[in-house]
């Protein structure tokens, strides 16, 4: 069950309120398995709304284009969008999402379609 076997992803630059000079790209990350998002030690989730360009430590922040699932839905597939000039300028590879007991989510992240795209963590 991915709710018990995930990697913690706690990188402050991923926060939706973060603007950095250096632009990160998740295309070069070796994504393996499931991830749970944190911000400064607090469990958070991916945003479900358009995030402005140049936030989340990258040029085109990736956000979840669809609602997070309820627990009864199990593992769902969701589209991911990257904002650049328009909200869904980049349609990246879909990811899997699961809601876990304890009210948190885990994500099966994959390399995005281009640089500079990075997964966003809402604050």
KETOR-705610 format. One record per residue (C-alpha): x, y, z. Coordinates in nm, 2 decimals. Layout:
BEGIN
<rolum px="X" py="Y" pz="Z"/>
...
END
This chain:
BEGIN
<rolum px="0.00" py="0.00" pz="0.00"/>
<rolum px="0.16" py="0.33" pz="-0.11"/>
<rolum px="0.01" py="0.50" pz="0.21"/>
<rolum px="0.28" py="0.32" pz="0.41"/>
<rolum px="0.55" py="0.30" pz="0.15"/>
<rolum px="0.63" py="0.65" pz="0.02"/>
<rolum px="0.93" py="0.89" pz="0.00"/>
<rolum px="0.90" py="1.22" pz="0.19"/>
<rolum px="0.94" py="1.52" pz="-0.05"/>
<rolum px="1.00" py="1.82" pz="0.18"/>
<rolum px="1.17" py="2.09" pz="-0.04"/>
<rolum px="1.07" py="2.44" pz="0.06"/>
<rolum px="1.14" py="2.57" pz="-0.30"/>
<rolum px="0.83" py="2.36" pz="-0.42"/>
<rolum px="0.59" py="2.58" pz="-0.22"/>
<rolum px="0.33" py="2.77" pz="-0.43"/>
<rolum px="0.43" py="3.10" pz="-0.26"/>
<rolum px="0.81" py="3.06" pz="-0.34"/>
<rolum px="0.99" py="3.25" pz="-0.61"/>
<rolum px="1.35" py="3.15" pz="-0.66"/>
<rolum px="1.62" py="3.29" pz="-0.89"/>
<rolum px="1.73" py="2.93" pz="-0.98"/>
<rolum px="1.48" py="2.74" pz="-1.18"/>
<rolum px="1.43" py="2.37" pz="-1.10"/>
<rolum px="1.34" py="2.10" pz="-1.34"/>
<rolum px="1.18" py="1.77" pz="-1.24"/>
<rolum px="1.25" py="1.61" pz="-1.57"/>
<rolum px="1.60" py="1.51" pz="-1.45"/>
<rolum px="1.48" py="1.35" pz="-1.13"/>
<rolum px="1.48" py="0.97" pz="-1.11"/>
<rolum px="1.12" py="0.93" pz="-0.98"/>
<rolum px="1.06" py="0.60" pz="-0.81"/>
<rolum px="0.75" py="0.49" pz="-0.64"/>
<rolum px="0.52" py="0.71" pz="-0.43"/>
<rolum px="0.58" py="1.05" pz="-0.27"/>
<rolum px="0.41" py="1.24" pz="0.01"/>
<rolum px="0.45" py="1.62" pz="0.00"/>
<rolum px="0.56" py="1.83" pz="0.30"/>
<rolum px="0.64" py="2.19" pz="0.36"/>
<rolum px="0.87" py="2.27" pz="0.65"/>
<rolum px="0.76" py="1.94" pz="0.81"/>
<rolum px="0.39" py="1.99" pz="0.76"/>
<rolum px="0.20" py="1.75" pz="0.53"/>
<rolum px="0.05" py="1.94" pz="0.23"/>
<rolum px="-0.10" py="1.85" pz="-0.11"/>
<rolum px="-0.05" py="1.96" pz="-0.47"/>
<rolum px="-0.26" py="2.26" pz="-0.57"/>
<rolum px="-0.58" py="2.20" pz="-0.77"/>
<rolum px="-0.57" py="2.54" pz="-0.92"/>
<rolum px="-0.35" py="2.73" pz="-1.16"/>
<rolum px="-0.03" py="2.85" pz="-1.00"/>
<rolum px="0.13" py="3.16" pz="-1.15"/>
<rolum px="0.44" py="3.12" pz="-1.36"/>
<rolum px="0.78" py="3.15" pz="-1.18"/>
<rolum px="0.64" py="3.00" pz="-0.86"/>
<rolum px="0.73" py="2.67" pz="-0.70"/>
<rolum px="1.10" py="2.72" pz="-0.78"/>
<rolum px="1.05" py="2.68" pz="-1.16"/>
<rolum px="0.93" py="2.85" pz="-1.48"/>
<rolum px="0.61" py="2.65" pz="-1.53"/>
<rolum px="0.47" py="2.51" pz="-1.20"/>
<rolum px="0.29" py="2.18" pz="-1.22"/>
<rolum px="-0.06" py="2.16" pz="-1.05"/>
<rolum px="-0.33" py="1.89" pz="-1.04"/>
<rolum px="-0.59" py="1.94" pz="-1.31"/>
<rolum px="-0.87" py="1.77" pz="-1.12"/>
<rolum px="-0.99" py="1.71" pz="-0.77"/>
<rolum px="-0.80" py="1.50" pz="-0.52"/>
<rolum px="-0.98" py="1.16" pz="-0.47"/>
<rolum px="-1.18" py="1.05" pz="-0.17"/>
<rolum px="-1.05" py="0.74" pz="0.02"/>
<rolum px="-1.32" py="0.52" pz="-0.13"/>
<rolum px="-1.19" py="0.60" pz="-0.48"/>
<rolum px="-0.85" py="0.42" pz="-0.42"/>
<rolum px="-0.58" py="0.51" pz="-0.66"/>
<rolum px="-0.69" py="0.75" pz="-0.94"/>
<rolum px="-0.51" py="0.90" pz="-1.24"/>
<rolum px="-0.50" py="1.28" pz="-1.27"/>
<rolum px="-0.38" py="1.51" pz="-1.54"/>
<rolum px="-0.11" py="1.76" pz="-1.45"/>
<rolum px="-0.09" py="2.11" pz="-1.60"/>
<rolum px="0.20" py="2.35" pz="-1.62"/>
<rolum px="0.14" py="2.73" pz="-1.63"/>
<rolum px="0.33" py="2.93" pz="-1.89"/>
<rolum px="0.14" py="3.22" pz="-2.05"/>
<rolum px="-0.18" py="3.02" pz="-1.99"/>
<rolum px="-0.29" py="2.79" pz="-1.71"/>
<rolum px="-0.25" py="2.46" pz="-1.89"/>
<rolum px="0.02" py="2.55" pz="-2.15"/>
<rolum px="0.19" py="2.22" pz="-2.07"/>
<rolum px="-0.01" py="1.90" pz="-2.03"/>
<rolum px="0.24" py="1.68" pz="-1.86"/>
<rolum px="0.23" py="1.30" pz="-1.82"/>
<rolum px="-0.07" py="1.21" pz="-1.59"/>
<rolum px="0.02" py="1.10" pz="-1.23"/>
<rolum px="-0.15" py="0.86" pz="-0.98"/>
<rolum px="-0.29" py="1.00" pz="-0.66"/>
<rolum px="-0.43" py="0.82" pz="-0.35"/>
<rolum px="-0.59" py="0.95" pz="-0.03"/>
<rolum px="-0.47" py="0.78" pz="0.28"/>
<rolum px="-0.62" py="0.72" pz="0.63"/>
<rolum px="-0.50" py="1.02" pz="0.84"/>
<rolum px="-0.61" py="1.27" pz="0.57"/>
<rolum px="-0.30" py="1.29" pz="0.35"/>
<rolum px="-0.23" py="1.21" pz="-0.01"/>
<rolum px="0.05" py="1.02" pz="-0.19"/>
<rolum px="0.15" py="1.08" pz="-0.55"/>
<rolum px="0.32" py="0.86" pz="-0.80"/>
<rolum px="0.52" py="1.13" pz="-0.98"/>
<rolum px="0.68" py="1.09" pz="-1.32"/>
<rolum px="0.92" py="1.30" pz="-1.52"/>
<rolum px="0.74" py="1.60" pz="-1.67"/>
<rolum px="0.73" py="1.65" pz="-2.05"/>
<rolum px="0.99" py="1.94" pz="-2.06"/>
<rolum px="1.21" py="2.18" pz="-1.86"/>
<rolum px="1.16" py="2.39" pz="-1.67"/>
<rolum px="0.86" py="2.22" pz="-1.51"/>
<rolum px="0.85" py="2.11" pz="-1.15"/>
<rolum px="0.58" py="1.97" pz="-0.92"/>
<rolum px="0.42" py="2.23" pz="-0.69"/>
<rolum px="0.33" py="2.19" pz="-0.33"/>
<rolum px="0.04" py="2.41" pz="-0.21"/>
<rolum px="0.08" py="2.61" pz="0.11"/>
END
